[in-house]
Amino acid sequence: MKAGLQVQADGGPLLFFRSAQRQDSIALTLLENDQPVLSLASPDGNSRVLLGLVDPDFNPVLIFRADDGTPVLRLP
């Protein structure tokens, strides 16, 4: 398991934990409007579960994705 902190192309911070395969397994980031997002990835590096606070009011959202990246379920 490895961990790191980096700055993304948009200037936002990214904290990640990687598995032995060097894919991001867990990542925490801030999007453009300081909206926090927690991402859980499958062993192939695809984000499968996203939990974040979105829109100007920071409403919570939970998104589940199929292995091809298409959304399966979005709450609310």
Secondary structure, 3 states (H helix, E strand, C coil): CEEEEEECCCCCEEEEEECCCCCEEEEEEECCCCCEEEEEECCCCCEEEEEEEECCCCEEEEEEECCCCCEEEEEC
